Amino acid sequence: MKHLFCIASHLTFNVARKIIFIDNIPPADCYFLMLRGYRMPTEYEPIFPHRLATAYNIDSNHGRIFEGYRIWATVSNMRTFDRQIDSFTGHNDFIFYTSVCYNDICSMIVTNKQCKAYYIIEDGLVSYEKKNPETFTGWKKLIYKCFLLPCFPRIFALKNHFISTDHPKFKGCIATSQLCFPLHQQYLRVIGFAFEAKEYKYKPDAVISIDPLFNMGVALDKVEEAYKRLADFIGKKHYQNIAIKFHPRFNVPTNKEYKDTYLSTLNKYFSNIYELPQDVVLENLLAWCKADFYSCDSSVALYAQQTGVKCYSMMPLLKDTPAYHPTEIMNKISEPIS
């Protein structure tokens, strides 16, 4: 039996790695479908040689297989995707691991004849929310039930829910914490902390996650105000070394101006900061150095707190902005900064 994992982030890769380790799955039987341009750490590439970067995406609105009224194009896409997956897995039977169900490729893989079972694995903050929204509502749900599902069951078998548990091939949910998948606790398997403590040449006392507030509609003057207040708070802690880590969204070429502005603001209020390279996995770093962690409710806090790291939330500093969206789980694991 082979094992096919959808991998789109450091988290999903490390959860997959932990499953492989606990269940004693031979690396040669593991296949990684790489999404969103993700690349696993180079040290693992020789261990897991079966990797495929597909043009189809796990996101619901990108890399679609379904082409609407262009039925022949849809059929062609389905055949192309099946050939790609079958060739990748060598036409062997496999178990599938995915973080969501609301996209074309998840249904296509689960309904593949070689797929014998599937599991939902944890994928950050969204996996901790007490909701499982339907993809189709209102008149769209009627079209889904009367036309899309009957005519294209391969594409729409699981697609009407963010997490679909009513398909006969579903076997359970796998997560790092008992708090995960609150609506699906009866299916939950907890595997524990999935990251590795890794020593780094620079050992900070505090780490600040620079989250893309501009993407949440926060004006730059509000961003500066938030970091000024954060600097006042942190100044009382008397840290010697402070590391910052920019969210990957800042490295998109079109966002370079935002990164330069944020960096200028940070240097204005913090005199002893060091920017961590993008290839540093914060969860691994924090598990090693146990530095205090500051963020606007970054999902990193979910895993940092599992190792005893003190987490702080900047969200109260953004109460008057569109970014303010406190979550129940973050209130449990992060101390608010006021």
HELIX and SHEET records of a PDB file:
HELIX    1   1 HIS A   10  ILE A   22  1                                  13    
HELIX    2   2 PRO A   27  ASP A   29  5                                   3    
HELIX    3   3 THR A   42  TYR A   44  5                                   3    
HELIX    4   4 ILE A   71  THR A   89  1                                  19    
HELIX    5   5 ASP A  104  VAL A  110  1                                   7    
HELIX    6   6 LEU A  125  TYR A  128  5                                   4    
HELIX    7   7 TRP A  139  ILE A  143  1                                   5    
HELIX    8   8 TYR A  144  LEU A  148  3                                   5    
HELIX    9   9 LEU A  149  CYS A  151  1                                   3    
HELIX   10  10 PRO A  153  PHE A  156  1                                   4    
HELIX   11  11 PRO A  182  TYR A  187  5                                   6    
HELIX   12  12 LEU A  213  MET A  216  5                                   4    
HELIX   13  13 LEU A  220  GLY A  235  1                                  16    
HELIX   14  14 PRO A  248  ASN A  251  5                                   4    
HELIX   15  15 PRO A  253  ASN A  255  5                                   3    
HELIX   16  16 LYS A  256  TYR A  269  1                                  14    
HELIX   17  17 LEU A  282  CYS A  289  1                                   8    
HELIX   18  18 VAL A  300  ALA A  304  1                                   5    
HELIX   19  19 GLN A  305  THR A  307  5                                   3    
HELIX   20  20 MET A  315  LEU A  318  5                                   4    
HELIX   21  21 GLU A  328  ILE A  333  1                                   6    
SHEET    1   A 7 ARG A  51  ALA A  53  0                                        
SHEET    2   A 7 CYS A  30  MET A  34  1                                        
SHEET    3   A 7 LYS A   2  ILE A   7  1                                        
SHEET    4   A 7 PHE A  94  THR A  98  1                                        
SHEET    5   A 7 CYS A 115  ILE A 121  1                                        
SHEET    6   A 7 PHE A 170  ALA A 175  1                                        
SHEET    7   A 7 LEU A 188  VAL A 190  1                                        
SHEET    1   B 6 ILE A 273  GLU A 275  0                                        
SHEET    2   B 6 ILE A 242  PHE A 246  1                                        
SHEET    3   B 6 ALA A 206  ILE A 210  1                                        
SHEET    4   B 6 ASP A 292  SER A 295  1                                        
SHEET    5   B 6 CYS A 311  SER A 313  1                                        
SHEET    6   B 6 GLU A 335  PRO A 336  1                                        
END                                                                             
